[in-house]
Amino acid sequence: DEYRIKPVEEVKYMKNGGEDDQKIAARNQENLEKSASSNVRLKSNKEIPGLVHQPRANMHISESQQEFFRMLDEKIEKVR
């Protein structure tokens, strides 16, 4: 009895899959449009003199990234 094949129950995400996909696609498109418009605003805000400290933070991040990739390159060279 316990080894009999049981019927599969219909699950919510299986039943309305097409509608949900459309809603998700619409939300993704909205988010893309919002992020694109906010990126335009960020680019224009970078030219404001009040944001003097922002490039300094970016510079620190890029230095640490460069150091990280230098270490990776060294490890790769050692393996070869």
matplotlib code that plots the C-alpha trace (Angstrom):
import matplotlib.pyplot as plt

x = [0.0, 2.7, 4.5, 1.6, 1.9, 0.1, -1.6, 0.2, -1.5, -2.0, 0.2, -0.5, 2.6, 1.9, -1.7, -1.1, 2.4, 1.6, 0.0, 2.8, 5.5, 3.8, 3.6, 7.3, 8.3, 6.4, 8.0, 11.5, 10.9, 9.7, 12.8, 15.0, 13.4, 13.7, 17.4, 18.2, 16.6, 18.3, 21.7, 21.1, 20.5, 23.6, 25.8, 24.5, 24.9, 28.6, 29.4, 28.1, 31.0, 29.3, 30.2, 33.9, 34.3, 32.6, 35.6, 37.9, 35.7, 35.7, 39.5, 40.0, 37.7, 39.5, 42.9, 41.7, 40.3, 43.6, 45.5, 43.1, 43.6, 47.4, 47.3, 45.2, 47.6, 50.6, 48.8, 48.0, 51.6, 52.8, 50.5, 51.8]
y = [0.0, 2.5, 1.8, 2.7, 5.6, 8.5, 11.2, 14.5, 17.3, 20.4, 23.1, 26.9, 27.7, 25.0, 26.1, 29.8, 29.6, 31.7, 34.5, 34.6, 34.6, 37.6, 39.5, 38.7, 39.9, 43.1, 43.7, 43.0, 45.5, 48.2, 47.6, 47.9, 51.2, 52.5, 51.5, 53.0, 56.3, 56.3, 55.6, 58.7, 60.7, 59.3, 60.3, 63.8, 64.0, 63.0, 66.5, 68.3, 69.6, 68.6, 65.0, 65.3, 62.2, 59.8, 59.4, 58.8, 55.8, 54.5, 54.9, 52.7, 50.0, 49.9, 49.7, 46.7, 45.1, 45.6, 44.1, 41.1, 40.5, 40.9, 38.1, 36.0, 36.5, 35.5, 32.3, 31.4, 32.0, 29.7, 26.9, 27.1]
z = [0.0, 0.9, -2.3, -4.6, -6.8, -5.4, -7.5, -7.7, -6.0, -8.1, -6.6, -6.8, -8.7, -11.3, -11.8, -12.5, -13.9, -17.0, -15.1, -12.5, -15.2, -16.8, -13.5, -12.8, -16.3, -15.8, -12.4, -13.8, -16.6, -14.1, -11.9, -14.9, -15.9, -12.3, -12.0, -15.4, -14.3, -10.9, -12.7, -14.8, -11.6, -9.9, -12.9, -12.8, -9.0, -9.2, -10.6, -7.5, -5.5, -2.2, -2.8, -2.4, -0.2, -2.7, -5.1, -2.1, -1.1, -4.6, -4.8, -1.7, -3.1, -6.4, -4.6, -2.6, -5.7, -7.5, -4.6, -4.7, -8.4, -8.0, -5.4, -7.7, -10.5, -8.3, -7.2, -10.8, -11.8, -9.0, -10.1, -13.7]

ax = plt.figure().add_subplot(projection="3d")
ax.plot(x, y, z, "-o")
ax.set_aspect("equal")
plt.show()
